[in-house]
Amino acid sequence: MTLRKIPLLLFLIFVVIGSAKSQLIGFRLGVNSNVFVNELGTSDVPHPDALAATPAINTRNFVPQPTIGVEAEILFQVSPMSHFGVELEYSKLKGYNNTPPFYNYYLTPYFNQFQDSYIDAPVAFNTTLFNVAVNWKYFFFKTSPLKPFVKLTGVVAFVGTDFTYKELPVVTEIVGGYDPETNIAWDGLVEFSPESDILYARGTSNTDQEKWPAFHLGGGVGFDYSINERWSFQVDGTATVINSGIINGVPNFTYEKVDDKDMLRYNNRSSLTLQISAGLVYSISVGESGKGPRGETDPNLPFYRKK
């Protein structure tokens, strides 16, 4: 799926929802913050050359950094206590590792597209996701202004990432020589840096490769607080599993020996992420289905409180 197919997907969703004669439509605008937790599945088996180049103190864990994203959602009531939502979301994930290992990826031809060789230095990733999500929320305590809810979500994601040196490294080398004509030996220090800090990129301005299409599945909990008849405040936390192994910037390759030959095979792993989002919801009644016997707003609407 490409970004050009998103309008068609949204059109089909709205056609289905429109036939359901929803009692209420809510428009939610919010901000989010995301954290990469870990990769799931079978871990990469380190290549012998990668093991030899990795100090014992080094680790694969990244330190997460705070991020801010934005999201917009349209909510449709499908029962007195549940809502279906269609959401567009832009989110980011960032992190760094001051003592990274020598990844198998550095031994593949893909790495040579960005660097001639790897310098042992701190690394970082900066990943962006453009998400098209469908959400189902079930609310509790229908007569209370504060309504907790549970949430299920399914997402089509378009992933772009830059895996870089945390800071462009500067390497010092000792150089020297001997001049037989003058019988003079000399030595000195030379400093140099790589031409670029990019170690891997996909779906960003640093590469011609398009964003990686992937899927999320997950769920979460949250609450909705009614401010007045039209406005409410929503907060939720969501955990999702994304079938993409480049959320932390580093493609996964695992080592295996086949017919006495050392080989690196792409290792398709998924990523676990956590998100916290907060936003305001503005609700309107649509059609007769959203009105009570005397034209009043249905008091069962989860984020709508009757005066």
N, C-alpha and C positions, 0 to 999 in steps of 0.2 A: 504494500500500500504506500502511496506517495501523498504529499501534502495536497496535491491537486484533487485527490479523491475525497477530501474531507467534506466539502460542501455537499456532495452527493450523499455521503453517509448521514450528515445532519438532516438533510431533506427527508430521507427515508425514516429517520427516527421521529421527526415531527409529524409525518403522515400517520404513523402508528399511534402516536400520542393524541393527535387531534381527533381521531375516531373514538377515543375513550371519554370525551366530554368531561374533562377534569373540572372539579369544583373550584380549584384555586390554582393560580400561577404565581410562583415566587421568583424573584430575580435576586440572585445573590452575587455580591462582589466581595472578594476577599484577598488576603495575602497568605503566603505559606512559607514554611521553612522546612528543608529536607535534610536528612542525614543518611549517608551510606553506612550500613551496619556491617555486612559481610557478604561474601560470595558463598553460594550453596553448591551442593554436588560434590563430585570427586575432585580432590585437590590435585594441583599440578605436581607431577613427579619431576623433581629438579634434574636437569641434564648434568652429567659429571663436570663439564666445563663451567656450568653455572655454580655448582657447589664449590668448586675450587676457587671461584672469584668472589664468593660471599663470606665475609667475616662472620664468626660465630655469634657476635652480639647483634647482628642485623635482624630485622623483623619485617614481616609482610603487612603489619597493621598500619593503617592510616589514621592520623588525628583529624577528626572532622572540623570543618570551619563553618561558621554561621552563614546562612544564605537567605535571600528574600526572593520570592516569586509572586506572581499574581494569578488570579483565577476568576472565572465568571461562570455561573451556573443558572439554568432555568429549572425550576422545580414544579412538578405536576402532581396534584393529589390523586392517588389511585384507590385509597380507602380512607376512612375517618382517621386512621393512625399511621398511614404510610405514604411515602412520596417517592416518585421516580424523578431523577434528575439527569440532565445532559450538561456536561461541563467541558469548557475549554480552559486549559491550564498551561502556564509557563512556569517551570520550576528549575532550580539549580542545585547541584551538589558539589561540594569542594572539600579537599583534604590534602594533607601533606604527610610525608614520611622522611624524617631526618636520618634514619639509618636503614635504607631500603636494601633488599637483597639484589643479587644479580639475576634478573628474571630470564626465564627461557626465551622470552620474546626477543631479547637482545641478540640471540644467536640465529634469528630467522632473517630471510631476505627482506621482510617487510620493514624491519628496523633500519636497514641500509638506505631506505628512501628518505630518512630524516637525519641520520648521523653516520659518520664514518666509523666511530667507535664510541663506547660508553665510558664516561668519567664517573668514578664513584663519588656521588654527591647527593644531597637531599633532592627529592622529587615531589611533585604535586600534580593533582588532577583538577580540572574544572569542567564539569559536565552539565549540559543543559538538556532539558526534556520538554518537548511540546506534546501535550497530552490531550486526547479526546476521550472523555470518560462518560460512562453511564453509571449512575449511583442509585441504590435503593436504600431508603432510610425508614426505620420503624421507630415511632415516637411513643413515649410512655407518659402517663399522668395527663390525660387530655384536658382536664379543667384547670391545670396549674399553669401559671405563667412561665415556670421553669420546667422544660420537658427534656429529659435525657433521651438519647436515641442510639440505636446501633446502626451500622452502615456496612453495606457490601458494595464493592466497586469492581468494574472491569474497564480496562484502559487500553487504547491503542496509543503507543508512544513513539516518538521520533527522537532518537538519541544522538546528540553530538558531544564530542569530548576532545579536550586537549590534555595530553600527558606530557609534562615538561619538567625540566630542572626547576627546583624551587627558586633558585637564583642562578643566573648564568655563571658557571664555575670558572675559576681562574686556576690554571695548572702551571706549576713552576718546574722546569726541567734543568738539570745540570748538563751543560754542553762543554766540550773541550776539544783540544787538538794539539798537534805537534808540527812545527815548521822545521823540516830537516835542514833548510838552507841557513837559518839563523840559530838552529839548535835551541829554539825556545818553545817550551810547552805552555799552553794557556788553557784556562777554563773560565766558566761564567754561568750565569743563570738566565734562562729565557722564560718569559711568561706568555701563555697563550690561552685562548678560550675557543669553544666551538662557535661556528658561525651562527647557529640557531640554538634556542633552548628547547625546541620541540622534539620530543622523543616518539610520540605517536599522536595522530589526529584523525578524526573522522567527523564529517558533518559540520565543520567549522571553516573559517576563512583560511586556515592553514593547510587545507587539503582540497583536492578536487572530488574526493569521495563524498557521496550523499549521506544524509543522516541514516542511522541504523533503525529500521522499523522493528518494534518489539511490542510485547503485550504485558500488562500488569494484571494481577488478580490479588485481591486483598479485602480487608475489612477494618473496621474501627468503631470507636465510640465517641460520643460528643453530647452537647446539650444546646438547646434553643431557648433563649430568654426573650419573652415578648416585651417590647418597649412600649408600644401602643397598638392601635388597631392595624396599622399598616407596616410597622417596622419591628424587626426582631434582630437579635444578635446570636450568631452561631459560632461555636468553637468545636473542632473535632480533631482527633488523632487517628491516623491511618497507617497501617503496616501493609506493604505490598511486596510481592515477589515479581521481578521483572526478568523476562527471559533474554537478558543481555549480559554479557560478561565484560563489557567495557565501561560500566558505570564508574569504576574506579580508574578509568583511563588506560589500564594495561590489558591488552589481549592475552588470553590464556592459552598456553601451549604446554603439553605434557610430554615427558620423555618416555620412549619405549625402544627396546632393542628388537629388531626384526631381521632374521637371517644374519646375525652378527653385525648388523649395521645400526648405528645410532640414528634415531629418528625423532623429530619433534612433530607432534600431531596437535591440531587445534582442539582445544578442550572447551566444549560448549557448556558454560555454566550460567546459572541465574544469580541475581543479586537481590538481597533483602534491603529494603529502605524503609525509613520512618518519616512521616510528615505530620506537622502540626499546622492547622490552618484556622483562620479567624476572619469573619466577615459579617456584613450587614445584609439582611434580606428585606426586600420590599414586596409585599403581596397585594394582588388584586383579584377580585372575583370575576369569573368569566361565565356568561350564560346563566340560565335559570338554575343549573345544577349547583351553583355556588350560593344560592339564596335559601333562606328559611321560609316558612309559610307567610311571613309578613315582610319579606324582602330584607331580613336581617342576615348578617353574616353567620355562617354555620359555626357554632362555638367549638366544634370538634376539630377545627383546623389546627394542626400542630403549632404553627408559628403565627397564630392570629387570635387575639384575645377580644372577646366581646365586651363592649362598654357596659 
